[in-house]
Amino acid sequence: MAPFIPSRRDVLRTRALLHYRLGLPNELVLDILDKAHYWVERIREFTRHEVLLDDEFSLNYSAACPCLGIYFDSPPTRSREKTKLREMEFLIVSHDQGWTTEDTAGTFKTSSWFEVSILRSTRELKRIEKNLLAHQLDVGHFDGDVPVKSNIHKVLNDSFHEYNLKAVPRPSSETEPQRMHCREMQSTLLSDDGTPLGIEGEHAWYLQGNEVGRASSVFDGEFIRRYRVVWGCKDNPAWEGNEGAGRGEGFIDTLKDGDWICIWARAKRRGWENHVHGIRVTLRYTI
């Protein structure tokens, strides 16, 4: 049986019941509902097969492609109260190339992964621009509008420059542990000559890596994996995931109204692929 997900109306009626019928102070009512995770949800998803692969089998292969863009703003309320994002749940359906020549099969020491950026425009975007940007972040690559580039900065500069988008830096300057297993995962490269131009993860949070070489065919085990990752915030320090999942530290607390949440598919190094079948993001808010 699926869990009950309250609507905005359910939350408001429950608040009224606890406050007016039972006489509980409003601050206590809000605390009770928060601790009970009695939150409303907003869901965005992407269900289209996309593959990142190196047709030229090059040593300096590096690819970044936006898969899903979510405009972040607080749901409207009738009162002056501000809703707060408490939790994000990611469900990713994907796999790598299904083989490896390294002794890493079955681990998450991968060069096929997903990461998340917070994109912030330096100006106020018009409604028509927001609609167009949402379309490009979701399906732009499939329509040929957003070519795959070597890194997220190249994508933003080449395909989204008219929106004046900047990737917000992560609060921590430390490299995430999921990027530490090889040097290529730590340096941002230029696609033409492989020259390092920065540190991977400075402007993106590591979300989930594909398990290395899960199977050699669809008939041999569970070839397509489903990864579930939950990130909380300072007031709700939750985390769920496997050893290949990022912690998302500071992500929710860094978000501001008007930002864009962008999920990137990534692949690096010769022979590595990222097969994306679907991504679902659930945002949970207090009211």
Number of C-alpha atoms within 10 A of each C-alpha: 3 4 5 7 12 14 13 16 11 14 17 12 12 15 19 16 14 18 17 12 9 9 11 15 11 14 9 12 17 18 11 14 17 17 10 9 16 21 23 20 18 11 13 13 18 17 13 13 12 17 18 22 23 19 9 9 12 11 12 19 24 27 27 23 26 26 25 27 25 20 15 16 15 15 15 11 11 6 6 7 9 13 14 16 25 22 23 23 18 21 17 23 19 26 27 30 22 20 16 16 8 9 9 14 17 13 15 21 23 27 27 28 30 27 22 23 27 26 24 20 16 10 9 12 14 10 9 9 13 16 12 13 19 18 14 22 23 20 18 20 17 14 9 10 12 19 18 20 19 23 21 22 17 17 19 20 14 12 17 17 12 11 19 15 19 19 20 17 16 19 14 11 11 9 15 17 11 23 21 12 13 12 8 20 22 19 17 21 23 18 16 9 9 16 12 14 10 12 15 21 23 20 21 23 25 26 25 28 30 31 27 24 21 23 20 13 13 11 8 9 10 12 19 20 15 15 20 17 21 20 24 23 19 12 11 14 11 15 18 14 16 12 14 21 23 25 23 23 19 16 21 18 15 14 18 13 10 16 21 25 20 23 25 24 28 28 30 26 20 17 20 24 23 25 22 23 18 18 20 16 22 17 18 20 21 21 23
